[in-house]
Amino acid sequence: MEFPSVVELPERERLLVSAWLSSLRSARTRRSYLQDVRAWLAWCQGRGVDVLTVSRVHVDLWVSGLADAGAEAATICRRLSGVSSLYRYLARHDLVPGNPTVGVERPTVDPDHTATVGLDRERPAR
């Protein structure tokens, strides 16, 4: 299965990401995780870091940069989930020695907060 939005990736990364995405059952998960992993790959490429040799310190720096740029806690957590999923897949196939996202501190997300605006009982639908 080829994913059109990975064509701009370098050949090796395109193959790795396509194989990983093929292992995910949910189309919605594939779409959101792909965007997160593309952001991660761009960050690595911009710093000359090989995605198969990254360490936890790289992930820590990436997360710190996301937070410094104003990313919401939920966004950071979701991006980490996508990157972690990729590295779990790569580790299962012996392409990396381990998952560099393990142990990375994830920001706390308030489960009662949402940025999505919705209707409530006092405001009926129009």
N, C-alpha and C positions, 0 to 999 in steps of 0.2 A: 504494500500500500504506500503510495507516494502522497506526501502532504504538500500542496502548492506553496504554502507560506514558508517552507524551509529551503526553497530553491536558492535563496541568496546566501545561504550558509556555505562555508567551505565544505568541500566534498566529504571529508572524514566526519565532520560534525553533522552534516546532512544525513549521512548514513546512520550514525549513532542515534540522532534525535528521531529519525523516521522509524527505526527499529523499536525504540522505547515507546513512542506514541502508539505504534501498532499493538503494543502489549496492554494498553489502557482500554477498558471496555466502554467508558462513557465518552460520547462525542463532546459533551460540554466540558468535561475534565480535560480532554485533549486540547480543546481550544484555549482554555484559560491557562493551563500549564505551559502550552507552547509559547504564549506571550511572555510568561515569566522566565522561561528558560532562554528565550531569545535575548531578553534583557541581561541575563546572567552571562550568556556567551559573548554579548557585545562588551560587557564590562571586562571580561577576561581578555578578549582580543585587544581592547584598548590599552591594556597593561602588559601585553605580551605574555600572558599566563596561559599555559597549555591546560585545557579543560580536563585532561586525563592525569595531570600531575598536581592539581590544586590541593591545598591543605585547608584545615579549619581556619587558619589565620586569614586566608583569602576570603572565605565566606564571612568571617567576622567583619572584615573591612568593607565588604559589599553591603552587609546589613547596616553597618554604621553609616555608610554613605547614603543609603536609602532613608534612614531616619533623619540624617542631617538635611536631606533635600525636602523633608516635610512629608514623607510617605506615612500614611495612616498605619497604625499597628496591624489592622486586619490585612492590609495590602502586603506588609512585610511578611506576616505569617503565611499568607497564601503563596507568595513568591518563594519562600523557603520550602513550603510543601512541594511545589513543583520541582525545584532544584533537588530536593531530597529524594523525590521519586525517581528522577533521572539517575542519580548516583546509586540508589538501591538497585536499580536495573543493571547499571554498569558493573557494580560489585558482584551481583549474582552471576554475571557472565565473565567474571574474572578480568575485566578491562581496567579496573581500578582496585587498589588494595583495600579500600574501605570507603565509607560514606563520609565526606568531609563536613557534612552538615550536622553530624551527631555531636551533641553537646553545645551547639550554638544556642545562645540564649534568645528565646523568642519573646517579643514584647507581649504584654498582657492585653488581651482584647476583652472589652466589656461586653458580655453576652446580651445585655439588655439595650445596647445602643446600636442603632443603624442609621446610616446616612440616607437611606432610601425614604423618600417622602411618600406617605400613604394616607388613606382615608381613616378617620376615626369616627366614633359614634356621633360626635357633635357636629361633624362636617359631612353631610351626605354627598353622594356622587352627583355630578351634574349631568 
